[in-house]
Amino acid sequence: MRRLFLTSILLCIIFSNAIGKKNAPPNRPKLVVGVVIDQMRWDYLYRYSSSYGSRGFKRLMRDGFNCQNTMINYLPSFTAPGHTCVYTGSVPAIHGIAANDWFDNFSGKPDRKVYCTEDNSVELVSEGSTLKKPMSPKNLLVSTITDELRLATNFKSRVFGVALKDRGSILPAGHLANGAYWLDQSTGNFCSSTYYKKPSPDWLKTFNGRHVADSLIALDWTLLDPSKKIYTQSLADNNKYEGSLKGETAPVFPHSIKTLKGSELYETFERYPAGNTLTLQIAKACRDGERLGEGDATDFLCVSLSSTDYAGHQFSPNSLEVEDMYIKLDKELGDFLDYLDEVEGKGNYLFFLTADHGAAHNPQFLIDSGMNAGFMPNTIKNDLNAALNAKFGISPVSQFFNYQVYLNDSIISGAHAEREKIKDAVKDWFSKKAEISFIADMEHPERNSIPEPIKTMIVNGYSRTRSGCIQVIPAPGWYEGYATTGTTHGTWNPYDTHIPLLWYGWNAPKGETHRQVNMTDISATLAAMLHIQMPNGCVGVPITEITE
């Protein structure tokens, strides 16, 4: 009898353990941290590496996995579609974030510009703000990997996004985020909107009460090495390819903007390396305040570093300012990884780092160096309309924007003109410009004689309701610029579309691959690692070197 009793107990234990193992949740990390560095070219991993320490970029490359040949596979290569692609695994043709701004083809208002995260159905939550810019992910048409994590865990996982730019925090965090926070340029505080259930938690009020931005502004922007010996990859200070900050007469160190007030002050501060410092500080405050990674389900923190983009636009890739920015960012990343090791435990969190796009060299710098390059004129819309008016008696081009031609169909139909003939005339006009490589009919891609991968990038980037009907591809080294100093991005060329992608931490192997992977593969890889569904517009595939 006693033997039968002991056998029964043993069987119960075995059965209980079997049930426990069967019902055990999937193996997942405590926390996922995604860092998107705005306007980081892939080659910056190596361009400034002689001045990097061992704890930042080099740690990620040494102890993590480096996807050396990661490409953007759509056009245009801008901030909003880049952040969206990283977190949706989708392209503008599907996810709808066609650019940072666009014109709605069906609004009946051809001059009405739409901002990617605008939402007049919500309100801005920012004490003392003079801005009237309510934001949300409303214009995003698909789910994000962060949405899918929330759904997969029955909303037990928590998701937050932080950035200086609203689009850098809102779009990655997705529709179901617990919160997204961005810098209010009128106050220097981080703000949110009523789209989120708790737009102003206590930890955020405490953080804003410290006036961190003001403290960083008071320090001015000085070089990490005043002797300038470590700066081997930049031109001399105050060269003709960089622009001056507001309040300054020349783009020289040290930079001081303390005389500026209000929005001018904080907008200009965003160009400082200290903007990255501020962003990583609020990332830590969010993690601590929300106790991310301490619950039963995997949490997700989306971090976008925007100052690199602002500085690149202002000063250009060959500037002392951009080199100093990345050397300082390397140290900041090292501190942030040390912090995550301490609060989460080394190996308990999954960390990935990428970029939303790259950047071109300043065209005048290339010209002066003996290369083919140039600036597309800012009079294209007017010049094109003048040519069309001479032929058809109407000016049907409503916009030339994002390298795309938007037509005003009301004007065309009112004049009883043939739309296809007007499109042919537009293409013919551009074909006579030496600085234009290709002209694509977005509505009839089968008619385009354009080589790969450019042809597919055009198709992937065309959002029927939000893109222009004709895409213009400038020659390499050329871009549509709003200034002759600094730089910009948006084209198909590798300097704009070859981005870094580093994986580190939980279940990330050591190594690298030179096989081409696409930006769309990031979310697919995360889905495979976390054992959750891919976002509902995802066209990427898992990077098997990481998942197997």
C-alpha angles and dihedrals in degrees: 000000000000090000091051090050093051091047090053092051091049091050090049091052092048091047092047092051091048091051090047092053091045092052095041113124119247116278106264137157122258091240140009117208119192119191120192114189108206113233096358111156114212092240092062086080086070106019093074098023095115087068097041119104126225098259104062129041092354092053090054092049094042100044100025140047122281120205095199098184105047114153138189108236103198142051141280102037100213137139102262098046089042095056089042093051093050092055101035102036084223138113132235092261087066109022094045100223092123095171140325087285132007143167119252109235093205102043094091087230106095093181095051109108117208120210115217097242102026116132121170091187091075134051133236114250107209125125113233094003122155091194124102099198112127111187140191141147090262094122092055107100101195140045126267129224086253090056090050091051090054091049094046093055096042088252094304091120114082124218130195135172128203131182142129089247118065091220090051092059104031103048097048093046090054135199098312099045121141089221147343125198132191138169119279101217092204096058108019089237129117115254141182139185139252089257086087122069094230106025095166113034121183094257090056092050089051092048093049089048089063091063091218095172091056091051091051093047090054090061094061122214110285129167118266087227110033090191088062091220094130093053104091101143103059141074124249118291115269097025123163095252096067129073129228122249119243110276093026130099095206137018096249137128134293097046117204125179100166092119091065121094138209119338094358089059098051096037089055092044089061087073091062123095084236087072086071089047090054093048094050090047092056089044088058091044090052093049092048096041094049093035090229115194093024099092134080094264133056114268127205129215117191114200125184121187107209104172092079089063095046091050093046092053090048102043110014129236094283096057129114087232095060092046091050089046093057096042089054092043089055089058091045091052090051090053091047093052090048088052092051090049089054100045100034103025124250110284094017096095132056115224128188130178127196141138136247093224142328131240141244126241113256105274094224089053089053092047091050089049091054101260134125110260142120151158121270109229119256090225096073096113094051094041092049093048090050091055093046092047090055090053104034104018093241138086101224101166108103096177145002100201136145087011087298134117116227116197126209102231092189091061092045095049092042090057092045088235124157109252095205092053090052090050090050090051091050091052091047091052092053093043089068092059113097091206092061119085101182141001117207130198100222093195095052108033091168088070094059119101096200128138125243138291089026094058093055092044089056092050092047091051099049114105107186096214098037110033132077118255096240125048120205119206113201121212117266111283093024127104143164101259133189090200138020090230128068119012145262141198141214106119134108095248120117092247087065100033108034104093137174120255119185128173123198141168129012111051092339110137125220115251144062142251131210091195110118114257126175133231087245089065095067097078092040089055092048090050091052093048094047094041093235135125119279116249110278095251097040116138096170130101130223117269096240095198085070103034099046 
